[in-house]
Amino acid sequence: MLSLRTLAEKDIPLLTEICRLGMEYDVWYEDLLKQKTIQAKDYQSELGLVAEIDGEPAGFVQGVMGKRRDETFGWIRLLAVHPKFRCQSVGTTLLKEIEKRLEAQGAAGVSIMDVAANYQMPGVDFRYKEAFCFLIKNGYERGIPNHNLICDVRPDMADPFLADIERLKGEDFTIRRAQQSDWDSLVKFLKANWPAWVDEAAGAYDNDPITLYICIHKGEVVGFSGYEGNNRGMGWFGPMGVDPVTRGKKIGAFILLLCLRDLALMGHRKAIIPWVGPIRFYDKICQAKIERIFWTFTKRLKKG
């Protein structure tokens, strides 16, 4: 018999194993699943559900509410079904119930996985053909592809540019690790340019030391670059953004390399650069290559 209940902390070990078995192209560990469920800043217990068949966990879903442009919107951050319970209505039951709960909270639509504030991956890996067919069958429309890059990292990769970073101080551009006292200025910069990245920057601020570099010009933040603010433990770079006032000074390249250097010092051999727009930039600066491609999927819940 199939039944649903609220996801609880005690479920994390078994649900992590379901992710490992059901999402074979991804790396899973318990702390990562906690980051996406019970420890997420936007976590709502009523949007985390476990499906059981005769008392055995068969799958789960974690939903989240937010804003897409000017609309109240819902996301499915994760949905996974144990392979042995597929084709037994587990995924469909979880999907229909989470859609109903998101719509009850005012969601105009639902998108799959691409939650800017806290995402495991920016969409559905194109190799998960069962997920592709499942979502199309349930009324979701395929959108644009998103990309992850990957690059090698080394402890010395920023060394050739340290003198250039020091030289920029003479032009009133100071690059350094962010401090707690910089938070208000950083948030002001983010809200004016990339408001969806405030939560990920906050995740970098939760680390000790803070895993985010900034560029200060005339007392204001004009550039930033972070790492390990999302998907801690995976060698995760980003987000990064610079003001046009910095153009021609290679500040974006410098703060990128400082972050990649730090990831190497943490023991990582490679860095994941997710949800990338300027592929050519990363290819030029750190020889990053496309590693994965994801489809986005969206479904309207309300007319308008």
N, C-alpha and C positions, 0 to 999 in steps of 0.2 A: 504494500500500500504506500502511495506517495503522499508525503506531507511536508509542510513548510514550517520553519521556526526561525527565531532571531539568531543571527550569528553571534557567537560568544568567544571570549578569549581562549577558552579551553579547546575550541575547534581549530586553532591556528596550525598545530602540527599536522593534523590530518588534511586540512584544506591546502596546506603547502604541498603535500604529497599529491593531491589531486591536480594542482597546477603543474607539478613536474611531469606527471603522466599525461595530462591533457594538453599541455602547451610545450611541446618538446623542443621548440626553437628558442625558448627563453630560459634564463637562469632564475631559479627560485630558492629562497631561503626564508626562514620564519620571520626574521626581522623585516625583510622586504614586504611580506604580506601584511604584517602589522602596520607598516607605513601606509599601506593602501586601504586599510580597513580601520581597525579600532584606534589607531594612533593618529589618523589623519585629522587635520585641523577642521575640516568640514564634515567630519563623521557624524552620521545620524543613525542610531541603532535601528530605527524602523526601516532603513534602506539597506540593511545588511541581512540577507536571508540564506539559510541552509536548507536544501532539499534532502529529505531522507526517504529511503525505500526500506520498509520493514525495520526502521530504526537505525539503518546504516547511512551515514552521509554519502550522498551521491553527486552533489554539486553545490555551487553557491553563486551568489551574485552580490555585488556591492554597487549601489547607486549613489549619486551625489547631485545636489542642486547647485545652480549657479546662474550666471548671466552670459548670454551670447549676444554681443552687441547690445541692443536695448531690450532684449527679450529674456524673460525668465525661462531657463532651459534646464533639462536634466541630462545626466550622463550615466552610462554604465561603465564604471571604472574597470570592473572585472566581472567576467562570467565564465565559469569553468565547470565541466561535467566529467566525472570519472569515465574513462573509456568503456568500462564494463557496463555502465548504465546508460550509454547513449542509445538513441532510438527507443526510449521508454518514456518520452514526454517530460523528462527532467528539465532540459534546457527551455522548452516552450513554456512550461509552468512557471519557472523562475522569471523568464522574460515578461510574460503577460502580467505577473503580479508586480514586478518592479515598475513596469510602464504605468500600471494603475496607480501605484503609490506616488510616482513622480507627477503624474497628471493631477492627482489630488492636491499636491503642493503647488500647483499652478504652472507646471512645465508646459511650454508650447510645443516642445519636441524633445527627442532623445538622440544623443550622439554616442558613439561607441568608442570608449577608451581615450579619446583625445581631450582629456581634461587638463587644461593649461596649468592649473594651479598645482596639480599633483597627479602625475600619470606614470603608469608602468611602461607603456609604449604609446606612441602617438597614432594609434589606429590598429587595425588587424593585419598582421603579417600576411602577405599575399600567398604564402605557402599553406596557410591554414584553410584548405579548400572546403572542409566541412563547415567551418564558421562562415565562410563566404556564402555558401548555399543556404545555410540556416537563416542568415540575416535577410537575404533577398527573399526567401520564402515568407518571412514574417513582415514584409512591407518596408524594409529599409532600402534607401537609395545609396548607391556607391558614389562617393565624392572624389575629391582630389587625392593623389598619393602624397604621403609624407616620407621623408628619408632620414635614416640614421647613418652617420659616418663613423669611422673608426680610424685611429692613428696610433702609432708607437709613441711612447713617452720616455724621456730620459731625465735624470736629475740635472744634467748640464745644458738642457736645451734653451734656457733663457740666458745663459752666461754671455754669449756674444753681443747681447743687447743691453746689458746692465749699464754700460757707459752711456749709451743713448738715452736710457731712462733718466740717468742722473743729469745729463745735459739739458733735458726738457725742463728741469726746474728753473733754468735761466729764462725760459719763456713763460713761466708761471703755470706750468703743467706738472703737477705732482702725482706720481703713481705710487700707491702704497696699499697695504692690506687695510681693509675697512675696520673701523673701530665702532664701539657701541655709540659713541657720540656722533657718528656720521649718519645714523639711521634716518633721522628726520629729513636730512638733505637728500639721501638716497631715495626715500619714498616719494618725495616731491618730484624728483627726476623721473622715477618710474611711472608715477601716475600721469605725468605729462606726456609720456612717450609709449610705455608698455605696461599699462596697469595690470594686465593678466600675470605679470611676472613678480608682483609684490610677494606673493606667498612663497614662491621658490627662493627669492632672495631672503625671506625670513627663515627658510630652512637652512640656508648657508650661515645665517646669524646664530642658529641654534648650535652650531658646531664650535668646538674649542680646539685650536683657534678658529676665528671666523674664516670661512672658506670663500672669501670674496675679495676682489681687488677693485679699487676705484681710482679714477683720475679726477683730481680737483683743479679747477681753473677759476681764478678770481673768486675763491671762496665757495664755489658751487660744484657739485658733482656733474661731470660732463661725460663720464664713461664708467662702465662697470663690467665685471666678468666674474662669474662664480663657478663653483664646482661642489659636488656632494650636497647640494641643496635639495636634490630630489634623488630617489633611488640610491640612498647611501649604501656604500659598500661595493658598488658596481663600477666605479671609475667614471662617474658621470660628470661631464662638463656642461656648463651653462647655468643660466642664460647669460647672454652678453649683448651689450648695446653701447653705442657711442654717439655723441652729439656731432652734427656736421661741423661744428667749430674745430673739431680735432682732425679733420680730414687733411691728409698729406703729411701727418706727423707719425704715422704707424702706431698710434696708441692702441688701436684694436688688436694689432698683432702682438704688442708687448704684453697687454694684460691677458691675452689668450695664452701666451707662452709661459707666463708666471703660473697660471693655473695648471697647465699641463706638467710643468716642472714639479709642482707640489703633489700632484697625483702620483708621479713617479717616486717621489720621496715617501709617499704613503705605502709604497710597495706594488703599485700597479705597473704593468708593462704596457698596457694599452688604455686609451681613453675612448669612451663613447661620446660622440658629439651628436645629440639627438635633434630631431625635428628641424632640420637644417633648411635655411633659405639660401644663403650665399655659398653654394658648394665650391665655387671657384676660389673664394677667399681662403677656405680651409685647406684646399688642395695646395695652394701657393705657400701658405705659412707653415703648415705642419704635415703636408703630404697625406692628408686624410683621404680615405677611399669610401665609396658607398658600401655599406655593409648590409643594410636591410631596407626594404620598401614596405610601406603599410598603406592599406586602403582605409579611408574614412567612410563611415556609414551614418546616415541620419534618417530619422522618421518623424514626421509631423504628428503631433497628438491632438492639436487644436487647429481649427480653421482660423485664418487671419492673415 
